[in-house]
């Protein structure tokens, strides 16, 4: 599987979420995983515009046990069938792009919430509480994550 990339426009946001005395996330992969779930919950994807390939990393950095399953769920949800699970290189590429685009959209949403909140933690709490509401834009997908 190819390396996971992120849009370089989010570097300050990622730094805000992963550094300081009490970071909200310990690793960048956790930020991206959370951001992709925000993108999925809002039903939004956004293609990457500016990528610094030097900051990409292998999917093996994602140490969450459910990481491969999460990618498969993204692929199945997006395509509506399980053909995406075949281990062909183009299918793996497609699910990585889906993840990156949902994470990119999620990072934009997170940034906007942080702008409108007093602290990044308050913004994260707001995002989580919004996803629990039944009127979420895509409740079937939100239930999966």
C-alpha positions as a Markdown table, in Angstrom:
| # | Residue | x | y | z |
|---|---|---|---|---|
| 1 | Unk | 0.0 | 0.0 | 0.0 |
| 2 | Unk | 1.3 | 3.5 | -0.8 |
| 3 | Unk | 2.2 | 6.0 | 1.9 |
| 4 | Unk | -0.5 | 8.0 | 3.6 |
| 5 | Unk | -0.4 | 11.7 | 2.6 |
| 6 | Unk | -1.9 | 14.9 | 4.0 |
| 7 | Unk | -2.5 | 18.3 | 2.7 |
| 8 | Unk | 0.3 | 20.6 | 3.8 |
| 9 | Unk | -2.2 | 23.4 | 4.5 |
| 10 | Unk | -3.1 | 21.6 | 7.8 |
| 11 | Unk | 0.4 | 21.6 | 9.3 |
| 12 | Unk | -0.3 | 24.4 | 11.9 |
| 13 | Unk | -3.6 | 22.6 | 12.9 |
| 14 | Unk | -1.8 | 19.3 | 13.3 |
| 15 | Unk | 0.9 | 21.0 | 15.3 |
| 16 | Unk | -1.8 | 22.5 | 17.5 |
| 17 | Unk | -3.5 | 19.2 | 18.1 |
| 18 | Unk | -0.3 | 17.1 | 18.7 |
| 19 | Unk | 2.0 | 19.5 | 20.7 |
| 20 | Unk | 2.1 | 21.5 | 23.9 |
| 21 | Unk | 1.8 | 20.5 | 27.5 |
| 22 | Unk | -1.5 | 18.6 | 27.0 |
| 23 | Unk | -1.8 | 17.6 | 23.3 |
| 24 | Unk | -5.2 | 16.3 | 22.3 |
| 25 | Unk | -3.5 | 13.6 | 20.2 |
| 26 | Unk | -0.2 | 11.9 | 20.7 |
| 27 | Unk | 0.5 | 11.0 | 17.1 |
| 28 | Unk | -0.4 | 12.5 | 13.7 |
| 29 | Unk | -2.0 | 9.2 | 12.6 |
| 30 | Unk | -4.5 | 9.6 | 15.4 |
| 31 | Unk | -5.4 | 13.1 | 14.2 |
| 32 | Unk | -5.9 | 11.8 | 10.6 |
| 33 | Unk | -8.0 | 8.9 | 11.8 |
| 34 | Unk | -10.2 | 11.2 | 13.9 |
| 35 | Unk | -10.4 | 13.7 | 11.0 |
| 36 | Unk | -11.4 | 11.1 | 8.5 |
| 37 | Unk | -14.2 | 10.0 | 10.8 |
| 38 | Unk | -15.4 | 13.6 | 11.0 |
| 39 | Unk | -15.3 | 13.8 | 7.2 |
| 40 | Unk | -17.3 | 10.6 | 7.0 |
| 41 | Unk | -19.8 | 11.8 | 9.6 |
| 42 | Unk | -20.4 | 15.0 | 7.7 |
| 43 | Unk | -20.4 | 13.2 | 4.3 |
| 44 | Unk | -17.6 | 15.3 | 2.9 |
| 45 | Unk | -14.4 | 14.5 | 1.0 |
| 46 | Unk | -11.9 | 17.0 | -0.2 |
| 47 | Unk | -9.0 | 16.1 | -2.6 |
| 48 | Unk | -5.5 | 17.0 | -1.4 |
| 49 | Unk | -4.1 | 20.1 | -3.1 |
| 50 | Unk | -0.6 | 20.5 | -1.7 |
| 51 | Unk | 1.3 | 17.4 | -0.6 |
| 52 | Unk | 4.7 | 17.4 | 0.9 |
| 53 | Unk | 5.7 | 13.7 | 0.1 |
| 54 | Unk | 8.4 | 14.0 | 2.7 |
| 55 | Unk | 5.7 | 14.1 | 5.4 |
| 56 | Unk | 3.9 | 11.0 | 4.2 |
| 57 | Unk | 4.2 | 7.8 | 6.1 |
| 58 | Unk | 3.4 | 4.1 | 5.7 |
| 59 | Unk | 0.1 | 2.8 | 6.9 |
| 60 | Unk | 2.0 | 0.6 | 9.4 |
| 61 | Unk | 2.1 | 3.7 | 11.6 |
| 62 | Unk | -1.6 | 3.2 | 12.2 |
| 63 | Unk | -1.3 | 0.9 | 15.2 |
| 64 | Unk | -5.0 | 0.7 | 15.9 |
| 65 | Unk | -6.2 | -2.9 | 15.6 |
| 66 | Unk | -9.2 | -1.9 | 13.5 |
| 67 | Unk | -7.2 | 0.2 | 10.9 |
| 68 | Unk | -7.5 | -2.3 | 8.0 |
| 69 | Unk | -11.2 | -2.8 | 8.7 |
| 70 | Unk | -11.8 | 0.9 | 8.9 |
| 71 | Unk | -10.3 | 1.3 | 5.4 |
| 72 | Unk | -12.5 | -1.6 | 4.1 |
| 73 | Unk | -15.6 | 0.0 | 5.6 |
| 74 | Unk | -14.7 | 3.3 | 3.9 |
| 75 | Unk | -14.4 | 1.5 | 0.6 |
| 76 | Unk | -17.6 | -0.5 | 0.9 |
| 77 | Unk | -19.5 | 2.5 | 2.1 |
| 78 | Unk | -18.2 | 4.6 | -0.8 |
| 79 | Unk | -18.7 | 2.1 | -3.6 |
| 80 | Unk | -21.7 | 0.2 | -2.3 |
| 81 | Unk | -20.2 | -3.2 | -2.8 |
| 82 | Unk | -17.4 | -5.4 | -1.6 |
| 83 | Unk | -15.4 | -5.5 | -4.8 |
| 84 | Unk | -13.1 | -2.9 | -3.3 |
| 85 | Unk | -11.8 | -5.6 | -0.9 |
| 86 | Unk | -10.1 | -7.5 | -3.6 |
| 87 | Unk | -6.3 | -7.2 | -3.1 |
| 88 | Unk | -5.6 | -5.5 | -6.3 |
| 89 | Unk | -3.2 | -2.5 | -6.2 |
| 90 | Unk | -5.8 | -0.1 | -7.7 |
| 91 | Unk | -8.3 | -1.0 | -5.0 |
| 92 | Unk | -5.8 | -0.4 | -2.2 |
| 93 | Unk | -4.9 | 2.9 | -3.8 |
| 94 | Unk | -8.6 | 3.8 | -4.0 |
| 95 | Unk | -9.2 | 3.2 | -0.3 |
| 96 | Unk | -6.1 | 5.2 | 0.7 |
| 97 | Unk | -7.3 | 8.1 | -1.4 |
| 98 | Unk | -10.8 | 7.9 | 0.2 |
| 99 | Unk | -9.1 | 8.0 | 3.6 |
| 100 | Unk | -7.0 | 10.9 | 2.7 |
| 101 | Unk | -9.9 | 12.9 | 1.2 |
| 102 | Unk | -12.2 | 12.2 | 4.2 |
| 103 | Unk | -9.3 | 13.2 | 6.5 |
| 104 | Unk | -8.7 | 16.4 | 4.5 |
| 105 | Unk | -12.3 | 17.4 | 4.7 |
| 106 | Unk | -12.4 | 16.5 | 8.4 |
| 107 | Unk | -9.3 | 18.7 | 9.1 |
| 108 | Unk | -11.1 | 21.6 | 7.4 |
| 109 | Unk | -14.2 | 21.0 | 9.6 |
| 110 | Unk | -12.0 | 20.7 | 12.7 |
| 111 | Unk | -10.2 | 24.0 | 11.8 |
| 112 | Unk | -13.5 | 25.8 | 11.5 |
| 113 | Unk | -14.8 | 24.4 | 14.8 |
| 114 | Unk | -11.6 | 25.5 | 16.5 |
| 115 | Unk | -11.9 | 29.0 | 15.1 |
| 116 | Unk | -15.4 | 29.2 | 16.6 |
| 117 | Unk | -14.5 | 27.7 | 20.0 |
| 118 | Unk | -12.6 | 29.0 | 22.9 |
| 119 | Unk | -10.2 | 26.0 | 23.0 |
| 120 | Unk | -9.3 | 23.1 | 20.7 |
| 121 | Unk | -10.6 | 20.7 | 23.3 |
| 122 | Unk | -14.0 | 22.5 | 23.3 |
| 123 | Unk | -14.1 | 22.1 | 19.5 |
| 124 | Unk | -13.4 | 18.4 | 19.7 |
| 125 | Unk | -16.1 | 17.9 | 22.3 |
| 126 | Unk | -18.5 | 19.8 | 20.1 |
| 127 | Unk | -17.6 | 17.7 | 17.1 |
| 128 | Unk | -18.1 | 14.4 | 19.1 |
| 129 | Unk | -21.4 | 15.6 | 20.6 |
| 130 | Unk | -22.7 | 16.6 | 17.1 |
| 131 | Unk | -22.0 | 13.2 | 15.7 |
| 132 | Unk | -24.1 | 11.6 | 18.4 |
| 133 | Unk | -27.2 | 13.5 | 17.3 |
| 134 | Unk | -29.7 | 11.5 | 15.1 |
| 135 | Unk | -29.9 | 14.2 | 12.5 |
| 136 | Unk | -26.2 | 13.7 | 11.5 |
| 137 | Unk | -25.9 | 14.1 | 7.8 |
| 138 | Unk | -25.0 | 10.4 | 7.2 |
| 139 | Unk | -26.1 | 8.4 | 10.3 |
| 140 | Unk | -25.6 | 5.0 | 8.7 |
| 141 | Unk | -21.9 | 5.7 | 8.1 |
| 142 | Unk | -21.5 | 7.6 | 11.4 |
| 143 | Unk | -22.8 | 4.5 | 13.2 |
| 144 | Unk | -20.0 | 2.4 | 11.7 |
| 145 | Unk | -17.2 | 4.5 | 13.1 |
